[in-house]
Amino acid sequence: MSQDTLTTVVEEGTTPIFTVTLQDQTSAPIPLVALTTLTLTSYDVKTGTIINGRNAQSVLNANNGTYHATSGLFTWALQIADTARITAATRIEEHAALLQWSWDSGTKVGIDVTQYFVRDIGPT
């Protein structure tokens, strides 16, 4: 799989885009027809709190996720609730997006974890 493109720090309440290319063991892109499942879990790293109800949520061309038919490119368009802070007392907190997929009728499995920081943009 290739490097993700989500900015390391995102502002609270913004709608960034996350992309990653899913590849098989030979580094070839996994085509849509071979993909069996694609799920996303978004959570606060410190507390483990699930963000925006995204707990093993299917993002296979659903729930703000788009998977290209042949290139293996997955795009997740974050919503405002995806960049909400969990703890009001903190100015910046670490979140993670856990992407899991299976292909070849579920006999092969991949995983990608992207961590990023959500920053409070309010007055100090």
Buried (B, 14 or more C-beta within 10 A) or exposed (E): BBEBEBEEEBEBBBEBEBBBBBBBEEEEBBBBEBBBBBBBBBBBBEEEEBBBEBEEBEBBBEBBBBBBEEEBBBBBBBEEEBBBBBEEEBBEBEBBBBBBBBBEEEEBEBEBEBEBEBBBEEEE
